Amino acid sequence: MLTLFIIDSLPTEQSFEVKGDEAHHAIKVLRTAVGEEISISDGKGNWVRAKVSEISKSSFFVQVIERGIQVAGEPKFTVLQALPKSDRTKEAIELLVQAGVDQIIPWSAERAIAKATSDTQSKWQVAAFAATKQSRRFIVASVAQPMDSRGFLASKPSDSALLVFHESAKVKLSSVVTKEMNNLAEIIVVIGPEGGISQSELGLFEQSGGKVVAMGEPVFRSAHAGAAALSAISALIGRW
């Protein structure tokens, strides 16, 4: 699979120059060579397959071979992810992006050890950008501002399914998720912190129409659970 570079805007010309951070990464880190084929995207779904035609110290030129558009999947996949321990954050984001998440919302859950800071959104977005490239996706997953439970529920779309994953749930995920959910605008997955979702939070989610569901007997780490949930949902609705 071709190495992917993501730039702000994809030129319409058949030959164009790539500058900035992506050019630096290609030239200095990856040692990209003239004649090599690569993929370039604008992060919004538009992409080209191109051949490197010229390399300078700080930029390179390509000749476009093929163009295309990756359309975002429907329904939209959103994960309300409780703030993980700092050493687990990057791992959580990478796994979510690889599993097909469209939007990640950092969640200031009651029992979360980590706390949101002024740069949480920007740091998570950088990690999501890198994970998008690694997983060869042409649409960069977005990261919202950190929210608490009430803030999130106040902004939750009405045409959505809210699935709250909890180890004490008696209802299996497979008994709730069906192909009929493809008619929804959004599927929202709630992943709690290592300390678990509190009873008051569970109550709030259920009052807002959330379904508390289980995903097998083994207990996942918070950083891993979201990717497992998205994978199972993708299979159940027929996306995979």
GUKOL-657027 format. One line per 4 residues: their letters; for each residue x negated, y negated, z of N, C-alpha, C, O. Coordinates in Angstrom, 1 decimal, m for minus. Layout:
BEGIN
A	X:Y:Z:X:Y:Z:X:Y:Z:X:Y:Z; ... $
//
This chain:
BEGIN
MLTL	m0.8:1.2:0.0:0.0:0.0:0.0:m0.9:m1.2:0.0:m1.9:m1.3:0.7; m0.5:m2.3:m0.7:m1.3:m3.5:m0.9:m1.3:m4.3:0.4:m0.3:m4.4:1.1; m2.4:m5.0:0.6:m2.6:m5.9:1.7:m1.6:m7.1:1.5:m1.5:m7.6:0.4; m0.9:m7.5:2.5:0.0:m8.6:2.4:m0.5:m9.9:3.0:m1.1:m9.9:4.1 $
FIID	m0.3:m11.0:2.3:m0.6:m12.3:2.8:0.7:m13.1:2.8:1.4:m13.0:1.8; 0.9:m13.9:3.8:2.1:m14.8:3.9:1.7:m16.2:3.9:0.9:m16.7:4.7; 2.3:m17.0:2.9:2.0:m18.4:2.8:3.3:m19.2:2.9:4.4:m18.6:2.8; 3.2:m20.5:3.1:4.4:m21.3:3.3:5.4:m21.3:2.2:6.6:m21.2:2.4 $
SLPT	4.9:m21.4:1.0:5.7:m21.5:m0.2:5.1:m20.7:m1.4:3.9:m20.8:m1.6; 5.9:m20.0:m2.1:5.4:m19.2:m3.2:5.5:m19.9:m4.5:6.7:m20.2:m4.9; 4.4:m20.3:m5.1:4.5:m21.1:m6.4:5.2:m20.3:m7.5:5.2:m19.0:m7.5; 5.8:m21.0:m8.4:6.5:m20.3:m9.5:5.5:m20.0:m10.7:5.9:m19.3:m11.6 $
EQSF	4.3:m20.7:m10.7:3.4:m20.4:m11.8:2.8:m19.0:m11.8:2.9:m18.3:m10.8; 2.4:m18.6:m12.9:1.8:m17.2:m13.1:0.4:m17.2:m12.5:m0.1:m16.1:m12.2; m0.2:m18.3:m12.3:m1.6:m18.4:m11.7:m1.5:m19.5:m10.6:m1.1:m20.6:m10.9; m2.0:m19.2:m9.4:m2.0:m20.2:m8.4:m3.1:m19.9:m7.4:m3.7:m18.9:m7.3 $
EVKG	m3.4:m21.0:m6.6:m4.4:m20.9:m5.6:m3.9:m20.7:m4.2:m2.8:m21.2:m3.8; m4.5:m19.9:m3.4:m4.2:m19.6:m2.0:m5.2:m20.3:m1.1:m6.4:m20.0:m1.3; m4.8:m21.1:m0.2:m5.7:m21.9:0.7:m5.4:m21.6:2.2:m4.5:m20.7:2.4; m6.1:m22.2:3.1:m5.7:m22.2:4.5:m6.1:m20.9:5.2:m7.1:m20.2:4.8 $
DEAH	m5.4:m20.6:6.3:m5.7:m19.5:7.1:m5.7:m18.1:6.4:m6.6:m17.3:6.6; m4.7:m18.0:5.5:m4.6:m16.7:4.8:m5.8:m16.5:3.9:m6.3:m15.4:3.7; m6.3:m17.6:3.2:m7.4:m17.5:2.4:m8.7:m17.2:3.2:m9.5:m16.3:2.8; m8.8:m17.8:4.3:m10.0:m17.5:5.2:m10.0:m16.1:5.6:m11.0:m15.4:5.6 $
HAIK	m8.8:m15.6:6.0:m8.7:m14.2:6.4:m9.1:m13.2:5.3:m9.7:m12.2:5.5; m8.6:m13.5:4.1:m8.8:m12.7:2.9:m10.3:m12.7:2.6:m10.9:m11.6:2.3; m10.9:m13.8:2.6:m12.3:m14.0:2.1:m13.3:m13.5:3.2:m14.2:m12.8:2.9; m13.2:m14.1:4.4:m14.2:m13.9:5.5:m14.0:m12.6:6.3:m15.0:m12.0:6.7 $
VLRT	m12.7:m12.2:6.5:m12.5:m11.0:7.3:m12.3:m9.7:6.5:m12.9:m8.7:6.8; m11.4:m9.8:5.5:m11.1:m8.6:4.7:m12.1:m8.4:3.5:m12.0:m7.3:2.9; m12.9:m9.4:3.2:m13.8:m9.3:2.1:m13.1:m8.9:0.8:m13.6:m8.1:0.0; m12.0:m9.6:0.6:m11.2:m9.4:m0.7:m12.1:m9.7:m1.9:m12.8:m10.7:m1.9 $
AVGE	m12.0:m8.8:m2.9:m12.9:m9.0:m4.1:m12.1:m9.4:m5.3:m10.9:m9.1:m5.4; m12.8:m10.0:m6.3:m12.1:m10.3:m7.6:m11.7:m9.0:m8.2:m12.4:m8.0:m8.2; m10.5:m9.0:m8.8:m9.9:m7.8:m9.4:m9.0:m7.0:m8.5:m8.3:m6.1:m9.0; m9.1:m7.3:m7.2:m8.3:m6.6:m6.3:m6.8:m7.0:m6.3:m6.5:m8.2:m6.5 $
EISI	m5.9:m6.0:m6.2:m4.5:m6.3:m6.2:m4.0:m6.5:m4.8:m4.4:m5.8:m3.9; m3.2:m7.5:m4.6:m2.6:m7.9:m3.2:m1.2:m8.2:m3.4:m0.6:m8.4:m4.5; m0.5:m8.3:m2.2:0.9:m8.8:m2.2:0.9:m10.2:m1.5:0.1:m10.4:m0.5; 1.7:m11.1:m1.9:1.8:m12.4:m1.3:3.3:m12.7:m1.1:4.1:m12.5:m2.1 $
SDGK	3.7:m13.2:0.0:5.1:m13.6:0.3:5.2:m14.9:1.0:4.2:m15.4:1.5; 6.4:m15.5:0.9:6.6:m16.8:1.6:7.3:m16.5:3.0:7.6:m17.5:3.7; 7.4:m15.2:3.4:8.0:m14.9:4.7:9.5:m15.0:4.7:10.1:m14.8:5.8; 10.1:m15.4:3.6:11.5:m15.5:3.5:12.1:m14.5:2.6:13.3:m14.5:2.3 $
GNWV	11.3:m13.6:2.1:11.8:m12.5:1.2:11.3:m12.5:m0.2:11.3:m11.5:m0.9; 10.8:m13.7:m0.7:10.2:m13.8:m2.0:8.8:m13.2:m2.0:8.0:m13.5:m1.0; 8.4:m12.5:m3.0:7.1:m11.9:m3.0:6.5:m11.7:m4.4:7.3:m11.7:m5.4; 5.2:m11.6:m4.5:4.6:m11.3:m5.8:3.5:m10.2:m5.5:2.9:m10.1:m4.5 $
RAKV	3.3:m9.4:m6.6:2.1:m8.5:m6.6:1.2:m9.2:m7.6:1.6:m9.6:m8.7; 0.0:m9.4:m7.1:m0.9:m10.3:m7.9:m2.4:m9.7:m7.9:m2.7:m8.9:m7.0; m3.2:m10.1:m8.9:m4.6:m9.7:m8.9:m5.4:m11.0:m8.7:m5.2:m12.0:m9.2; m6.4:m10.8:m7.8:m7.4:m11.9:m7.5:m8.2:m12.1:m8.7:m8.9:m11.2:m9.2 $
SEIS	m8.2:m13.4:m9.1:m9.0:m13.7:m10.3:m10.2:m14.6:m10.1:m11.2:m14.6:m10.9; m10.3:m15.2:m8.9:m11.4:m16.1:m8.6:m11.5:m16.4:m7.1:m10.4:m16.5:m6.5; m12.7:m16.4:m6.6:m12.8:m16.6:m5.2:m13.9:m17.7:m4.9:m15.0:m17.7:m5.5; m13.5:m18.7:m4.1:m14.5:m19.8:m3.7:m14.7:m19.6:m2.2:m14.4:m18.6:m1.6 $
KSSF	m15.4:m20.6:m1.6:m15.7:m20.5:m0.2:m14.5:m20.6:0.7:m14.4:m19.9:1.8; m13.5:m21.3:0.3:m12.3:m21.5:1.2:m11.0:m21.2:0.5:m9.9:m21.5:1.2; m11.0:m20.7:m0.7:m9.7:m20.4:m1.3:m9.9:m19.3:m2.4:m11.0:m19.0:m2.7; m8.8:m18.8:m2.9:m8.9:m17.9:m4.0:m7.7:m18.1:m5.0:m6.7:m18.5:m4.6 $
FVQV	m7.9:m17.7:m6.2:m6.8:m17.8:m7.2:m6.3:m16.4:m7.6:m7.1:m15.4:m7.5; m5.1:m16.3:m7.9:m4.5:m15.0:m8.3:m3.7:m15.1:m9.6:m3.3:m16.2:m10.0; m3.6:m14.0:m10.3:m2.7:m13.9:m11.5:m1.5:m13.0:m11.1:m1.7:m11.9:m10.6; m0.3:m13.5:m11.3:0.9:m12.8:m10.9:1.1:m11.6:m11.8:1.1:m11.8:m13.1 $
IERG	1.4:m10.4:m11.3:1.7:m9.3:m12.1:3.2:m9.0:m12.0:3.8:m8.6:m13.0; 3.8:m9.2:m10.9:5.2:m8.8:m10.7:5.8:m9.7:m9.6:5.1:m10.1:m8.6; 7.1:m10.1:m9.7:7.8:m10.8:m8.7:9.0:m10.1:m8.2:9.6:m9.2:m8.9; 9.4:m10.4:m7.0:10.6:m9.7:m6.5:11.2:m10.5:m5.2:10.6:m11.4:m4.7 $
IQVA	12.3:m10.0:m4.8:12.9:m10.6:m3.6:13.4:m9.5:m2.7:14.1:m8.5:m3.1; 13.0:m9.5:m1.4:13.5:m8.6:m0.4:14.7:m9.2:0.3:14.5:m10.3:0.9; 15.8:m8.6:0.2:17.0:m9.1:0.9:17.1:m8.6:2.3:16.9:m7.4:2.6; 17.5:m9.5:3.2:17.6:m9.1:4.6:18.7:m8.1:4.8:19.7:m8.2:4.2 $
GEPK	18.4:m7.1:5.6:19.4:m6.1:5.9:20.6:m6.6:6.6:20.5:m7.6:7.4; 21.7:m6.0:6.4:23.0:m6.3:7.1:23.5:m5.0:7.8:23.5:m4.0:7.1; 23.9:m5.1:9.0:24.0:m6.3:9.9:22.6:m6.7:10.4:21.6:m5.9:10.3; 22.5:m7.9:10.9:21.3:m8.4:11.4:21.0:m7.7:12.7:21.9:m7.4:13.5 $
FTVL	19.7:m7.4:13.0:19.3:m6.7:14.2:18.6:m7.8:15.1:17.6:m8.4:14.8; 19.2:m8.0:16.3:18.6:m8.9:17.3:18.3:m8.1:18.5:19.1:m7.2:18.9; 17.2:m8.4:19.2:16.9:m7.7:20.4:16.6:m8.8:21.5:15.8:m9.7:21.3; 17.4:m8.7:22.6:17.2:m9.5:23.7:16.3:m8.7:24.6:16.6:m7.8:25.3 $
QALP	15.0:m9.1:24.6:13.9:m8.4:25.2:13.5:m9.0:26.5:13.0:m10.2:26.5; 13.7:m8.3:27.6:13.2:m8.9:28.9:11.7:m9.1:28.8:11.0:m8.3:28.2; 11.3:m10.2:29.4:9.8:m10.5:29.3:9.0:m9.4:29.9:9.1:m9.1:31.1; 8.1:m8.8:29.1:7.3:m7.7:29.6:6.1:m8.2:30.4:5.9:m9.4:30.4 $
KSDR	5.4:m7.3:31.0:4.1:m7.6:31.6:3.2:m8.2:30.5:3.4:m7.8:29.4; 2.4:m9.1:30.8:1.6:m9.8:29.8:0.8:m8.9:28.9:0.7:m9.2:27.7; 0.3:m7.8:29.4:m0.5:m6.9:28.6:0.4:m6.0:27.7:m0.2:m5.3:26.9; 1.7:m6.1:27.9:2.6:m5.3:27.0:3.3:m6.1:26.0:4.0:m5.6:25.1 $
TKEA	3.2:m7.4:26.1:4.0:m8.3:25.2:3.7:m8.1:23.7:4.6:m7.8:22.9; 2.5:m8.1:23.3:2.1:m7.9:21.9:2.6:m6.6:21.4:3.1:m6.4:20.3; 2.4:m5.5:22.2:2.8:m4.2:21.9:4.3:m4.1:21.6:4.8:m3.5:20.7; 5.1:m4.8:22.5:6.5:m4.8:22.4:6.9:m5.4:21.1:7.8:m4.9:20.3 $
IELL	6.3:m6.6:20.8:6.7:m7.3:19.5:6.3:m6.5:18.3:7.1:m6.4:17.3; 5.1:m5.9:18.3:4.7:m5.1:17.1:5.6:m4.0:16.9:6.0:m3.8:15.7; 6.1:m3.3:17.9:7.0:m2.1:17.7:8.3:m2.6:17.3:8.9:m1.9:16.4; 8.8:m3.7:17.8:10.1:m4.2:17.3:10.1:m4.6:15.9:11.0:m4.3:15.1 $
VQAG	9.1:m5.3:15.4:9.0:m5.7:14.0:8.9:m4.4:13.1:9.5:m4.4:12.1; 8.1:m3.5:13.5:7.9:m2.2:12.7:9.3:m1.5:12.6:9.5:m0.8:11.6; 10.1:m1.6:13.7:11.4:m0.9:13.7:12.5:m1.7:13.0:13.6:m1.2:12.8; 12.2:m2.9:12.5:13.1:m3.6:11.6:13.9:m4.7:12.3:14.9:m5.2:11.8 $
VDQI	13.4:m5.2:13.4:14.1:m6.3:14.1:14.1:m7.6:13.2:13.1:m7.9:12.5; 15.2:m8.4:13.3:15.3:m9.6:12.5:15.0:m10.8:13.5:14.5:m11.8:13.0; 15.5:m10.7:14.7:15.3:m11.8:15.7:15.0:m11.2:17.0:15.7:m10.2:17.5; 14.1:m11.8:17.7:13.7:m11.4:19.1:14.0:m12.6:20.0:13.6:m13.7:19.7 $
IPWS	14.7:m12.3:21.1:15.0:m13.4:22.1:14.4:m13.0:23.4:14.8:m12.0:24.0; 13.3:m13.7:23.8:12.7:m13.5:25.1:13.7:m13.7:26.2:14.4:m14.8:26.3; 13.9:m12.7:27.1:14.9:m12.8:28.1:14.4:m12.9:29.5:13.6:m12.1:29.9; 14.7:m14.0:30.2:14.3:m14.2:31.6:15.3:m13.4:32.5:16.2:m14.0:33.1 $
AERA	15.1:m12.1:32.5:16.0:m11.2:33.3:15.6:m11.4:34.8:14.5:m11.8:35.2; 16.6:m11.1:35.6:16.4:m11.3:37.1:15.2:m10.6:37.6:14.5:m11.1:38.5; 15.0:m9.3:37.2:13.9:m8.5:37.7:12.6:m8.5:36.9:11.7:m7.7:37.1; 12.6:m9.4:35.9:11.4:m9.5:35.1:10.2:m10.1:35.9:10.4:m11.1:36.6 $
IAKA	9.1:m9.4:35.9:7.9:m9.9:36.6:7.3:m11.1:35.9:7.0:m12.1:36.6; 7.2:m11.1:34.6:6.7:m12.2:33.9:7.7:m13.4:33.8:8.9:m13.2:33.9; 7.2:m14.6:33.7:8.0:m15.8:33.6:7.8:m16.5:32.3:6.7:m16.5:31.7; 8.8:m17.0:31.7:8.7:m17.8:30.5:8.0:m19.1:30.7:8.1:m19.7:31.8 $
TSDT	7.2:m19.5:29.7:6.4:m20.7:29.8:6.8:m21.6:28.6:7.5:m21.2:27.7; 6.2:m22.8:28.5:6.5:m23.7:27.4:6.1:m23.2:26.1:6.6:m23.6:25.0; 5.1:m22.3:26.1:4.6:m21.7:24.8:4.9:m20.3:24.6:4.4:m19.7:23.7; 5.9:m19.8:25.3:6.3:m18.4:25.1:6.8:m18.1:23.7:6.4:m17.2:23.0 $
QSKW	7.7:m19.0:23.2:8.2:m18.8:21.9:7.1:m18.9:20.8:7.1:m18.0:19.9; 6.2:m19.8:20.9:5.2:m20.0:19.9:4.2:m18.8:19.9:3.8:m18.3:18.8; 3.9:m18.3:21.1:3.0:m17.1:21.2:3.7:m15.9:20.6:3.0:m15.1:19.9; 4.9:m15.7:21.0:5.6:m14.5:20.5:5.8:m14.6:18.9:5.7:m13.6:18.3 $
QVAA	6.0:m15.8:18.4:6.1:m16.0:17.0:4.8:m15.7:16.2:4.9:m15.1:15.2; 3.7:m16.0:16.8:2.4:m15.7:16.2:2.3:m14.2:16.2:1.8:m13.6:15.1; 2.6:m13.5:17.2:2.5:m12.0:17.3:3.5:m11.4:16.3:3.2:m10.4:15.6; 4.7:m12.0:16.1:5.7:m11.5:15.1:5.2:m11.6:13.7:5.4:m10.8:12.8 $
FAAT	4.5:m12.8:13.4:3.9:m13.0:12.1:2.9:m12.0:11.8:2.9:m11.4:10.7; 2.0:m11.7:12.7:0.9:m10.7:12.5:1.5:m9.4:12.3:1.1:m8.6:11.4; 2.5:m9.0:13.1:3.2:m7.7:12.9:3.9:m7.5:11.6:4.0:m6.5:11.1; 4.5:m8.6:11.1:5.2:m8.6:9.9:4.2:m8.3:8.7:4.5:m7.4:7.9 $
KQSR	3.0:m8.9:8.8:2.0:m8.6:7.8:1.6:m7.1:7.8:1.4:m6.4:6.8; 1.3:m6.7:9.1:0.8:m5.3:9.3:1.8:m4.3:8.8:1.5:m3.2:8.2; 3.1:m4.6:9.0:4.2:m3.6:8.6:4.6:m3.8:7.1:5.6:m3.2:6.7; 4.0:m4.7:6.4:4.3:m5.0:5.0:5.7:m5.5:4.8:6.3:m5.1:3.8 $
RFIV	6.3:m6.3:5.7:7.6:m6.8:5.5:7.5:m8.2:4.8:6.5:m8.9:5.1; 8.4:m8.5:4.0:8.4:m9.8:3.3:9.2:m10.9:4.0:9.2:m12.0:3.5; 9.9:m10.5:5.0:10.6:m11.5:5.8:10.1:m11.5:7.2:10.1:m10.5:7.9; 9.6:m12.6:7.7:9.1:m12.7:9.1:10.2:m12.7:10.1:11.1:m13.5:10.0 $
ASVA	10.1:m11.8:11.1:11.1:m11.8:12.2:11.0:m13.1:13.0:9.9:m13.6:13.2; 12.1:m13.7:13.3:12.1:m14.9:14.1:12.1:m14.7:15.6:12.6:m13.7:16.0; 11.6:m15.6:16.3:11.6:m15.6:17.8:12.3:m16.8:18.3:12.0:m18.0:17.9; 13.3:m16.6:19.1:14.1:m17.7:19.7:13.5:m18.3:21.0:12.5:m17.7:21.5 $
QPMD	14.0:m19.4:21.5:13.6:m19.9:22.8:14.0:m18.9:23.8:15.0:m18.2:23.7; 13.2:m18.8:24.9:13.6:m17.9:26.0:14.9:m18.3:26.6:15.2:m19.5:26.7; 15.7:m17.3:27.0:17.0:m17.5:27.6:17.3:m16.7:28.8:16.6:m15.6:29.0; 18.1:m17.1:29.7:18.6:m16.3:30.7:19.9:m15.6:30.2:20.4:m15.9:29.1 $
SRGF	20.5:m14.8:31.1:21.7:m14.0:30.6:22.8:m14.9:30.2:23.4:m14.7:29.2; 23.2:m15.9:31.1:24.3:m16.7:30.8:24.1:m17.6:29.5:25.0:m17.8:28.7; 22.9:m18.1:29.4:22.6:m18.9:28.2:22.7:m18.1:26.9:23.2:m18.5:25.9; 22.2:m16.8:27.0:22.4:m15.9:25.8:23.8:m15.6:25.5:24.3:m15.7:24.3 $
LASK	24.6:m15.3:26.5:26.0:m14.9:26.3:26.8:m16.1:25.8:27.8:m15.9:25.0; 26.5:m17.3:26.2:27.2:m18.5:25.7:27.0:m18.7:24.2:27.8:m19.3:23.5; 25.9:m18.2:23.7:25.6:m18.4:22.2:25.8:m17.1:21.4:25.5:m17.1:20.2; 26.2:m16.0:22.0:26.4:m14.7:21.3:27.5:m14.9:20.2:28.6:m15.3:20.5 $
PSDS	27.2:m14.4:19.0:28.2:m14.5:17.9:29.3:m13.6:18.2:29.2:m12.5:18.9; 30.5:m14.0:17.8:31.7:m13.1:18.1:31.7:m11.9:17.2:32.2:m10.8:17.7; 31.2:m12.0:16.0:31.3:m10.8:15.1:30.0:m10.0:15.3:29.2:m9.8:14.3; 29.8:m9.4:16.5:28.6:m8.7:16.8:28.9:m7.6:17.7:29.9:m7.6:18.4 $
ALLV	28.0:m6.6:17.8:28.1:m5.5:18.8:27.0:m5.7:19.8:25.9:m6.0:19.4; 27.3:m5.6:21.0:26.3:m5.8:22.1:26.1:m4.5:22.8:27.0:m4.0:23.5; 24.9:m4.0:22.6:24.5:m2.6:23.2:23.5:m2.8:24.3:22.4:m3.3:24.0; 23.8:m2.5:25.5:23.0:m2.7:26.7:22.4:m1.3:27.1:23.1:m0.4:27.5 $
FHES	21.1:m1.2:27.0:20.5:0.1:27.3:20.1:0.2:28.7:19.4:m0.7:29.3; 20.6:1.2:29.4:20.4:1.4:30.8:20.3:2.8:31.2:21.1:3.6:30.7; 19.3:3.2:32.0:19.1:4.6:32.4:20.3:5.3:33.1:20.4:6.5:33.1; 21.1:4.5:33.7:22.2:5.0:34.5:23.5:5.2:33.6:24.5:5.7:34.1 $
AKVK	23.5:4.8:32.4:24.6:4.8:31.5:25.1:6.3:31.3:24.3:7.2:31.3; 26.4:6.5:31.3:27.0:7.8:31.1:27.4:8.0:29.6:27.7:9.1:29.2; 27.4:6.9:28.8:27.8:7.0:27.4:26.6:7.1:26.5:25.7:6.3:26.6; 26.6:8.0:25.6:25.5:8.2:24.7:25.5:7.2:23.6:26.6:6.8:23.2 $
LSSV	24.4:6.7:23.2:24.3:5.8:22.0:25.0:6.3:20.8:25.7:5.6:20.1; 24.8:7.6:20.6:25.4:8.2:19.4:26.9:8.3:19.4:27.6:8.5:18.3; 27.5:8.1:20.5:29.0:8.1:20.6:29.6:6.7:20.4:30.8:6.6:20.3; 28.7:5.7:20.4:29.2:4.3:20.2:28.8:3.8:18.8:29.7:3.1:18.2 $
VTKE	27.7:4.1:18.4:27.2:3.5:17.1:27.7:4.4:15.9:27.4:5.6:15.9; 28.4:3.8:15.0:28.8:4.5:13.8:28.6:3.7:12.6:28.1:2.5:12.7; 28.8:4.2:11.4:28.6:3.5:10.1:29.6:2.3:10.0:29.3:1.4:9.2; 30.6:2.3:10.8:31.6:1.2:10.8:30.9:m0.1:11.2:31.4:m1.2:10.9 $
MNNL	29.8:0.0:12.0:29.1:m1.2:12.4:28.4:m1.9:11.3:28.0:m3.1:11.5; 28.3:m1.3:10.1:27.8:m2.0:9.0:28.7:m3.2:8.6:28.2:m4.1:7.8; 29.9:m3.2:9.0:30.8:m4.3:8.7:30.6:m5.5:9.6:31.2:m6.6:9.4; 29.8:m5.4:10.7:29.5:m6.5:11.6:28.5:m7.4:11.0:27.7:m7.0:10.2 $
AEII	28.4:m8.6:11.5:27.4:m9.5:11.2:26.1:m9.2:11.9:25.0:m9.5:11.4; 26.2:m8.7:13.1:25.0:m8.5:13.9:25.1:m7.4:14.9:26.2:m7.2:15.5; 24.0:m6.7:15.2:24.0:m5.7:16.3:22.9:m6.2:17.2:21.7:m6.4:16.8; 23.3:m6.4:18.5:22.4:m7.0:19.5:22.0:m5.9:20.5:22.9:m5.3:21.1 $
VVIG	20.8:m5.7:20.7:20.2:m4.7:21.6:19.7:m5.4:22.8:18.9:m6.3:22.7; 20.1:m5.0:24.0:19.6:m5.6:25.3:18.6:m4.6:25.9:19.0:m3.5:26.3; 17.4:m5.0:26.1:16.4:m4.2:26.8:15.9:m4.9:28.1:15.4:m6.0:28.0; 16.1:m4.2:29.2:15.7:m4.7:30.5:14.3:m4.7:30.8:13.5:m4.1:30.0 $
PEGG	13.9:m5.2:31.9:12.5:m5.2:32.4:12.1:m3.9:33.0:13.0:m3.0:33.2; 10.9:m3.7:33.4:10.4:m2.5:34.1:11.2:m2.2:35.3:11.5:m1.1:35.7; 11.7:m3.3:36.0:12.4:m3.1:37.2:13.9:m2.8:37.0:14.7:m2.6:37.9; 14.3:m2.8:35.7:15.7:m2.5:35.4:16.6:m3.7:35.4:16.3:m4.8:35.9 $
ISQS	17.8:m3.5:34.7:18.8:m4.6:34.6:19.6:m4.5:35.9:20.0:m3.5:36.4; 19.8:m5.7:36.5:20.5:m5.8:37.8:22.0:m5.5:37.6:22.5:m5.6:36.4; 22.7:m5.1:38.6:24.1:m4.9:38.5:24.9:m6.1:38.1:25.9:m6.0:37.4; 24.5:m7.3:38.6:25.2:m8.5:38.3:25.0:m8.8:36.8:25.9:m9.3:36.1 $
ELGL	23.8:m8.5:36.2:23.6:m8.7:34.8:24.4:m7.7:34.0:25.0:m8.1:33.0; 24.5:m6.5:34.4:25.3:m5.5:33.7:26.8:m5.9:33.7:27.5:m5.8:32.7; 27.2:m6.5:34.8:28.6:m6.9:34.9:28.9:m8.1:33.9:29.9:m8.1:33.3; 27.9:m9.0:33.8:28.1:m10.1:32.8:28.2:m9.6:31.4:29.0:m10.0:30.6 $
FEQS	27.3:m8.6:31.1:27.3:m8.1:29.7:28.6:m7.4:29.4:29.2:m7.5:28.3; 29.0:m6.6:30.4:30.3:m5.8:30.1:31.5:m6.7:30.0:32.4:m6.5:29.2; 31.5:m7.8:30.8:32.6:m8.8:30.7:32.6:m9.5:29.3:33.7:m9.9:28.9; 31.5:m9.5:28.7:31.4:m10.1:27.4:31.5:m9.1:26.2:31.2:m9.4:25.1 $
GGKV	32.0:m7.9:26.6:32.2:m6.9:25.6:31.1:m6.0:25.3:31.1:m5.2:24.3; 30.0:m6.1:26.1:28.9:m5.2:25.9:29.2:m3.8:26.3:30.0:m3.5:27.2; 28.5:m2.8:25.6:28.6:m1.4:25.9:27.3:m0.9:26.5:26.2:m1.1:25.9; 27.4:m0.4:27.7:26.2:0.1:28.4:26.0:1.5:27.9:26.8:2.4:28.1 $
VAMG	24.9:1.8:27.3:24.6:3.1:26.6:23.3:3.7:27.1:22.4:3.0:27.5; 23.2:5.0:26.9:22.0:5.7:27.2:21.3:6.3:26.0:22.0:6.5:25.0; 20.0:6.4:26.0:19.2:6.9:24.9:18.4:8.1:25.4:17.2:8.0:25.6; 19.0:9.2:25.6:18.3:10.4:26.0:18.0:10.4:27.5:18.4:9.4:28.2 $
EPVF	17.4:11.4:28.0:17.1:11.5:29.4:15.8:10.8:29.8:15.7:10.2:30.9; 14.7:11.0:29.0:13.4:10.3:29.4:13.6:8.8:29.5:14.4:8.2:28.7; 12.9:8.1:30.4:13.0:6.7:30.6:11.9:6.0:29.8:10.7:6.4:30.0; 12.2:5.1:28.9:11.2:4.4:28.1:10.6:3.2:28.9:11.3:2.7:29.8 $
RSAH	9.4:2.9:28.6:8.9:1.6:29.0:9.7:0.5:28.4:10.2:0.7:27.3; 9.8:m0.6:29.0:10.5:m1.8:28.4:9.9:m2.2:27.1:10.7:m2.5:26.2; 8.6:m2.1:27.0:7.9:m2.5:25.7:8.2:m1.5:24.6:8.0:m1.9:23.4; 8.6:m0.3:24.9:8.8:0.7:23.9:10.3:1.0:23.5:10.6:1.4:22.5 $
AGAA	11.2:0.6:24.5:12.6:1.0:24.3:13.3:0.4:23.2:14.1:1.0:22.5; 13.0:m0.9:22.9:13.6:m1.6:21.8:13.4:m1.0:20.4:14.3:m0.8:19.6; 12.2:m0.6:20.2:11.8:0.1:18.9:12.6:1.4:18.8:13.1:1.8:17.7; 12.6:2.2:19.9:13.3:3.5:19.9:14.8:3.2:19.6:15.4:4.0:18.8 $
ALSA	15.4:2.2:20.2:16.8:1.9:20.0:17.1:1.5:18.6:18.1:2.0:18.0; 16.3:0.6:18.0:16.5:0.2:16.7:16.4:1.3:15.7:17.1:1.4:14.7; 15.4:2.2:16.0:15.3:3.4:15.1:16.5:4.3:15.1:17.0:4.7:14.1; 17.0:4.5:16.3:18.2:5.4:16.4:19.4:4.7:15.8:20.2:5.4:15.1 $
ISAL	19.6:3.4:16.0:20.7:2.7:15.4:20.6:2.7:13.8:21.6:2.9:13.1; 19.4:2.5:13.3:19.2:2.5:11.9:19.6:3.9:11.3:20.2:3.9:10.2; 19.3:5.0:12.0:19.7:6.3:11.5:21.2:6.5:11.6:21.9:7.0:10.7; 21.8:6.0:12.7:23.2:6.2:12.9:24.1:5.4:12.0:25.2:5.9:11.6 $
IGRW	23.7:4.3:11.6:24.5:3.5:10.6:24.2:3.7:9.2:24.8:3.2:8.3; 23.2:4.6:9.0:22.8:5.0:7.6:21.8:4.1:6.9:21.6:4.3:5.7; 21.2:3.2:7.6:20.2:2.4:7.0:18.9:3.2:6.7:18.2:3.0:5.7; 18.6:4.2:7.6:17.5:5.1:7.3:18.0:6.4:6.7:17.2:7.3:6.4 $
//
